[in-house]
Amino acid sequence: GGVSSSIYQSVQRTSELSTMLEIYYFPLFAKVAPIVALEHSGLDYIYKKPENWAEMKPTLTWGCLPCLKNLPEAHGGGDLGQEMAILNYIASAADGNKMKGRDLSEELVSHQLYGEGEDIYQSLGRIKNKLISNEAALAFWNKDNKDMMSPNGKFLYVVLQLIENFNIKCGKSKEGKFTTSGCTVGECKLWCSLHCLILIEPTVLDEHTGLKTFYTRFLQETATQNILNGSKTDGIMSQYFVKPEGM
């Protein structure tokens, strides 16, 4: 445990600093892991929609959302772009270690889950933006495509099986967790991607007991419900990703 084994720098806790973080994002359920993680973290924050996106976009370091603004001076001040950076900040700035993991091994679990969550997100994005053919999109969603030797990320049910196997390996699948807290930033990211899948196909996790237990347990947490019911996001966020034509 301890700071020495932490891959995050020890930072002054925001609870000691008078600041209200502002997370900017569209009112869509897409790249929302930072909002979900903030709600689970206990950090003081407020969600804001971009009022004039055309005006805001050129002012952002990376020209995209989400963006975390109003960081304390002790943490560099200003604003922070890129979802992974925002999540790592939350993991470091939150009190205790529930957002980053109890020790280095759990931090590394969280990082791997972030990667898997992002892979699913990118696949859904390629379908949404028609960057792959409808045939390839249908193949991605086809439950019969379970060849574990297939190219990485080509078939959804292969990806889900890999995460299921990892969940069992982590040893907390019966509790619906990958780590002690069950809400590290990587688990927040993975859950958001699983929720995007569930919105498209409610039965998607039915054959993956560990993942379904994780999804359901995380769904029922008060912090998660605060985001889904719109109470912290100025209304319910709209579904963004869609199923391929003919599915």
C-alpha positions as CSV (number, residue, x, y, z in Angstrom):
1,G,0.0,0.0,0.0
2,G,1.3,3.4,1.0
3,V,2.3,6.3,-1.2
4,S,5.6,4.7,-2.2
5,S,3.8,2.0,-4.2
6,S,1.3,4.4,-5.7
7,I,1.5,5.2,-9.4
8,Y,-0.4,8.4,-8.7
9,Q,1.5,11.3,-7.1
10,S,0.3,12.2,-3.6
11,V,-1.7,15.4,-3.9
12,Q,-3.2,17.8,-1.4
13,R,-6.8,16.6,-1.0
14,T,-9.4,18.9,-2.5
15,S,-11.3,18.6,0.8
16,E,-8.7,21.0,2.2
17,L,-9.1,23.4,-0.7
18,S,-12.0,25.8,-1.3
19,T,-12.9,25.0,-4.9
20,M,-15.8,23.6,-6.9
21,L,-14.8,21.5,-9.8
22,E,-16.8,22.0,-13.0
23,I,-17.2,19.1,-15.4
24,Y,-18.4,20.1,-18.9
25,Y,-20.0,17.6,-21.2
26,F,-22.9,17.2,-23.6
27,P,-26.2,15.9,-22.2
28,L,-25.6,12.5,-23.8
29,F,-24.8,9.2,-22.3
30,A,-21.5,8.6,-24.1
31,K,-18.1,9.6,-22.5
32,V,-19.6,10.1,-19.1
33,A,-17.2,8.2,-16.9
34,P,-15.7,11.4,-15.4
35,I,-19.2,12.5,-14.3
36,V,-20.0,9.1,-12.8
37,A,-16.6,8.9,-11.1
38,L,-17.0,12.4,-9.6
39,E,-20.3,11.5,-8.1
40,H,-18.8,8.3,-6.6
41,S,-15.7,10.2,-5.4
42,G,-17.3,12.6,-2.9
43,L,-15.4,15.5,-4.5
44,D,-17.3,18.8,-4.8
45,Y,-18.3,19.4,-8.4
46,I,-21.0,20.7,-10.7
47,Y,-22.0,19.4,-14.1
48,K,-22.3,22.0,-16.9
49,K,-23.5,21.7,-20.5
50,P,-21.6,23.8,-23.0
51,E,-23.9,26.8,-23.6
52,N,-22.2,27.8,-26.9
53,W,-20.1,24.9,-28.2
54,A,-18.8,26.8,-31.3
55,E,-17.4,29.4,-29.0
56,M,-16.1,27.0,-26.4
57,K,-14.4,24.4,-28.6
58,P,-11.5,26.7,-29.8
59,T,-10.7,27.6,-26.1
60,L,-10.1,24.0,-25.1
61,T,-6.7,22.4,-25.1
62,W,-7.8,19.4,-27.1
63,G,-11.0,20.8,-28.7
64,C,-13.3,18.2,-27.2
65,L,-15.3,17.3,-24.1
66,P,-15.3,16.1,-21.4
67,C,-13.3,18.9,-19.8
68,L,-12.7,19.5,-16.1
69,K,-12.4,23.1,-15.1
70,N,-11.6,25.1,-12.0
71,L,-8.8,22.9,-10.7
72,P,-7.2,24.2,-7.5
73,E,-4.0,26.2,-7.9
74,A,-2.3,23.5,-5.8
75,H,-3.1,21.0,-8.6
76,G,-2.0,23.2,-11.4
77,G,-5.1,25.3,-11.8
78,G,-6.9,25.9,-15.0
79,D,-8.6,23.1,-16.8
80,L,-8.0,19.5,-17.8
81,G,-8.9,17.7,-21.0
82,Q,-8.8,14.0,-22.0
83,E,-11.0,11.5,-20.2
84,M,-8.1,9.3,-18.9
85,A,-6.3,12.4,-17.4
86,I,-9.6,13.5,-15.7
87,L,-10.2,10.1,-14.3
88,N,-6.6,9.8,-13.0
89,Y,-7.0,13.3,-11.4
90,I,-10.2,12.1,-9.6
91,A,-8.4,9.0,-8.4
92,S,-5.6,11.1,-6.9
93,A,-7.7,14.0,-5.6
94,A,-10.5,12.0,-3.8
95,D,-10.1,11.2,-0.1
96,G,-9.0,7.7,0.7
97,N,-8.2,5.2,-2.1
98,K,-11.6,3.9,-3.2
99,M,-11.3,5.7,-6.6
100,K,-7.7,4.5,-7.4
101,G,-7.6,1.1,-5.7
102,R,-6.3,-0.1,-2.3
103,D,-2.8,-0.8,-3.6
104,L,-0.7,-0.9,-6.7
105,S,-2.2,-4.2,-7.9
106,E,-5.7,-2.7,-7.7
107,E,-4.6,0.5,-9.5
108,L,-3.4,-1.7,-12.3
109,V,-6.7,-3.5,-12.4
110,S,-8.4,-0.1,-12.7
111,H,-6.2,0.9,-15.6
112,Q,-6.8,-2.3,-17.5
113,L,-10.6,-1.9,-17.1
114,Y,-10.3,1.7,-18.4
115,G,-8.7,0.2,-21.5
116,E,-11.4,-2.3,-22.0
117,G,-14.1,0.2,-21.4
118,E,-12.5,2.5,-24.0
119,D,-12.2,-0.3,-26.6
120,I,-16.0,-0.9,-26.3
121,Y,-16.6,2.8,-26.5
122,Q,-14.5,3.2,-29.7
123,S,-16.3,0.2,-31.3
124,L,-19.7,1.7,-30.6
125,G,-18.4,5.1,-32.0
126,R,-17.3,3.5,-35.2
127,I,-20.8,2.0,-35.7
128,K,-22.5,5.2,-34.7
129,N,-20.4,7.3,-37.2
130,K,-20.6,4.6,-39.9
131,L,-16.8,4.2,-40.0
132,I,-17.3,0.5,-40.5
133,S,-19.8,-1.3,-42.8
134,N,-23.2,-2.3,-41.5
135,E,-22.1,-5.9,-42.2
136,A,-19.1,-5.5,-39.9
137,A,-21.3,-3.8,-37.3
138,L,-23.8,-6.7,-37.3
139,A,-20.8,-9.1,-37.0
140,F,-19.5,-7.2,-33.9
141,W,-22.9,-7.7,-32.2
142,N,-23.5,-11.3,-33.3
143,K,-23.6,-13.6,-30.3
144,D,-22.3,-16.5,-32.4
145,N,-19.0,-14.8,-33.1
146,K,-17.0,-16.2,-30.1
147,D,-13.7,-17.1,-31.7
148,M,-11.2,-16.2,-29.0
149,M,-8.4,-16.0,-31.7
150,S,-10.3,-13.3,-33.6
151,P,-8.6,-9.8,-34.0
152,N,-8.8,-7.7,-30.8
153,G,-12.1,-5.9,-30.4
154,K,-13.7,-7.3,-33.6
155,F,-16.5,-9.2,-31.9
156,L,-18.3,-7.9,-28.8
157,Y,-18.9,-11.3,-27.1
158,V,-15.2,-12.1,-27.3
159,V,-14.4,-8.9,-25.5
160,L,-17.1,-9.6,-22.9
161,Q,-15.7,-13.1,-22.3
162,L,-12.2,-11.7,-21.7
163,I,-13.5,-9.2,-19.2
164,E,-15.6,-12.0,-17.5
165,N,-12.5,-14.1,-17.2
166,F,-10.6,-11.2,-15.7
167,N,-13.4,-10.6,-13.2
168,I,-13.1,-14.1,-12.0
169,K,-9.3,-13.8,-11.8
170,C,-9.7,-10.7,-9.6
171,G,-11.5,-12.9,-7.0
172,K,-14.4,-10.6,-6.2
173,S,-17.0,-11.6,-8.8
174,K,-19.5,-12.8,-6.3
175,E,-19.6,-9.3,-4.8
176,G,-20.0,-7.7,-8.2
177,K,-16.6,-6.1,-8.0
178,F,-13.1,-6.1,-9.5
179,T,-11.5,-4.3,-6.6
180,T,-12.1,-3.7,-2.9
181,S,-14.2,-0.6,-3.4
182,G,-15.8,-1.7,-6.7
183,C,-15.8,1.9,-7.9
184,T,-12.3,2.7,-9.0
185,V,-12.2,5.0,-11.9
186,G,-11.5,2.1,-14.3
187,E,-14.6,0.3,-12.9
188,C,-16.6,3.6,-13.5
189,K,-15.4,3.7,-17.1
190,L,-16.2,0.0,-17.7
191,W,-19.6,0.4,-16.2
192,C,-20.4,3.3,-18.4
193,S,-19.5,1.3,-21.5
194,L,-21.6,-1.7,-20.3
195,H,-24.5,0.7,-19.8
196,C,-24.2,1.9,-23.4
197,L,-24.4,-1.7,-24.5
198,I,-27.4,-2.4,-22.2
199,L,-29.3,0.6,-23.6
200,I,-28.9,-1.0,-27.1
201,E,-29.4,-4.7,-26.1
202,P,-30.8,-5.3,-22.6
203,T,-29.8,-9.0,-22.7
204,V,-26.2,-8.4,-23.7
205,L,-24.7,-9.5,-20.3
206,D,-27.1,-12.5,-19.6
207,E,-24.4,-15.1,-20.4
208,H,-21.7,-13.4,-18.3
209,T,-22.6,-13.9,-14.7
210,G,-19.8,-12.0,-13.1
211,L,-20.2,-9.0,-15.5
212,K,-23.9,-8.9,-15.0
213,T,-23.5,-9.0,-11.2
214,F,-20.9,-6.1,-11.4
215,Y,-23.2,-4.1,-13.7
216,T,-26.3,-4.6,-11.5
217,R,-24.4,-3.9,-8.2
218,F,-22.9,-0.7,-9.7
219,L,-26.2,0.4,-11.2
220,Q,-27.9,0.2,-7.8
221,E,-25.4,2.4,-6.0
222,T,-26.9,5.7,-5.0
223,A,-24.1,7.7,-6.7
224,T,-24.9,5.9,-10.0
225,Q,-28.6,6.5,-9.7
226,N,-27.9,10.2,-9.0
227,I,-26.5,10.4,-12.5
228,L,-29.0,8.2,-14.3
229,N,-32.0,9.9,-12.9
230,G,-30.8,13.3,-14.0
231,S,-30.7,14.9,-10.6
232,K,-27.0,15.8,-10.9
233,T,-27.0,16.4,-14.7
234,D,-29.8,18.9,-15.2
235,G,-32.0,16.3,-16.7
236,I,-31.6,12.7,-17.9
237,M,-28.8,12.3,-20.5
238,S,-30.0,11.0,-23.9
239,Q,-28.9,7.7,-25.3
240,Y,-26.2,8.3,-27.9
241,F,-25.2,4.9,-29.4
242,V,-27.6,3.0,-31.6
243,K,-27.9,-0.6,-32.8
244,P,-26.9,-1.3,-36.4
245,E,-29.6,-1.5,-39.1
246,G,-31.2,-4.9,-39.2
247,M,-30.1,-6.0,-35.7
